[in-house]
Amino acid sequence: MNTQIDNLLHENRQFAPTEEFASNAVAQPSLYEEAAADRLGFWAKQARELITWETPFTKTLDWSNPPFATWFDDGTLNVAYNCLDRHVEAGNGDRVAIYWEGEPGDTREITYAQLTEEVKKAANVLTDLGIGHGDRVAIYMPMIPEAVISMLAVARIGAIHSVVFGGFSSDSLRSRIDDAEAKLVITADGGWRKGKVSSLKPAVDQALAGKDGDTQKTVEHVLVVKRGENEVDWTEGRDIWWHDVVPSASSDHTAQAFEAENPLYILYTSGTTGKPKGILHTSGGYLTQAAFTHRNVFDLHPESDVFWCTADIGWVTGHTYVVYGPLANGATQVMYEGTPESPHQGRWWEIIEKYGVSIFYAAPTAIRSFMKIGRQVPQEFDLSSIRVLGSVGEPINPEAWMWYRNVIGGGSAPIVDTWWQTETGAIMVSPLPGITATKPGSAQVALPGISITVLDESGNPVSNGNGGLLVIDEPWPAMLRGIWGDPERYKETYWEKFGDKYFAGDGARLDEDGDVWLLGRVDDVMNISGHRLSTAEIESALVANEMVAEAAVVGASDETTGQAVVAFVIIKQSHLDEAEQIADIASSLRSWVGEQIGPIARPREVFVVNELPKTRSGKIMRRLLRDLAEGREVGDTTTLADTMVMKVISDQVRS
Ligand code: WT7
């Protein structure tokens, strides 16, 4: 690992922007100077320029009660108005907001005027269903325009959305609905994935019915979009077809303004415990940073660019760079329903050619899997429209970075490697494409107005050439405002380690130039294909299986997905006596985890072992298991209660 990192850090290729790119770029070097001279003044200026306020704010940041921040506190705005109506009022109603491409090849083209009208109708329907200011609405949808319409309709009436990724199981959905006490669920019968319809409504039914009569109590209605045409069960009085109510609803709806700190959404993400945390984002600060970063990091020229962020709306990337950033900026974007390889391996590149995508934002996992298939696939398509490439979710290795630039970016498109998190709400560390000389593998520098530092364990800044922990040392506009219903957990998780500074959970190193290299999580959080999962969450799913006595999960490095889930389980003697084949046990536990949490959590490997490595105080030493899972010599075992245990486990794993 360390030699690998050292090699990375000696990366000396650099790609400065061309003069032409630099001179036409949205972001000019003066941005850094302005922000450095007056950080809060800089953000206030961005908020005034990028956002339309109903009541202008007079205060920028209130940090008198850390870690609870308010931004633009006395201003009021309507987030949906900012993403819709104002573009129509400015004469851009005919501009395409969304080029939507269904997986089977059906398409929809939606202008800003049309999107505005749809959202107004949906907002009226939500109000009729009794949804009001502050109510929570769960959204469990495929990648169809109604997902965006739903989010904006919820925002428009000052309610709070909680989007749950469509790949999560009914159990995961249920715990999120319960935690937020949602009143309404918006879903679809199903959506297209990998050449077939994957159903969604049945998972909602199961989640609401609960197990053993444990019926969900807060949800009053389920609003269902027809997309998959699959058979679904129907609960009269509770379930409502979208097409029965939205098209016929009135499209008169005046957006009311809400406070800047009005909650906009809750988005659940994994932490170091088994229970996902509901990250809370609010309105004015979030929208300001979403719009600012989308415009400057991607060099967006809204009149001419076609932007495409491939993320699902179930993740924060989909919230900020499919919904709020692009729409606040009046951008034209592509939205695609399906998976990259359906119905053929060139699907993404075909879409880029078809719509002339000029800015493309995807995850390294996808880039690496295309790299494996080979450049002949993308080379069949005309990708000359591409002028900026983005990467997000996990570190991008220099080899994949170079492939991305050369094969997808025609050897010239700047790559912005963007570091951020569900909690940060928007991009924090990234090159700016018209300014920064980019370096393969490094996220490089904090954006203007963002202040980060790399600290050692005792809180001292590390010097160039050294590694430590990534910390954000000043509040930022899109920062999380807390964990839904759990202010104590918010303080403990992010603010206790370094006092008044935000600890991101990532390791990082500074190279000789002071550029930041992300080194992955330092806690028990894994990053699988750019998606966050906790070891504890999967362990608790495993021990919930009747065969399992104990489980330990680690994230092992994986060539394509960055990390992969590897589980070590101790099976109860009674099940071993039944002579169940070890291989069968392993494979049924893999599926079990997939059913409990969702397919992304399914372990790559499950090893059945007799013991787990523990310290004298009983703490599992995952580090040693990771060594084993990655095929390395097992590290220092002196703190184990039983120093021989790793030998026993290795023999079992390797047999
Ligand atoms: C974690 C956040 C940000 C949206 C997608 C993931 C890792 C994110 C990068 C990057 C290296 C990255 C970090 C971070 N991460 N972007 N450019 N380089 N690592 O959101 O699920 O909240 O996960 O993803 O480890 O902490 P998330």
Residues whose N, C-alpha, C, O or C-beta is under 5 A from the ligand:
A	BS01	WT7	T317 S391 V392 G393 E394 P395 D417 T418 W419 W420 Q421 T422 E423 A443 A504 D506 L518 G520 R521 G530 H531 R532
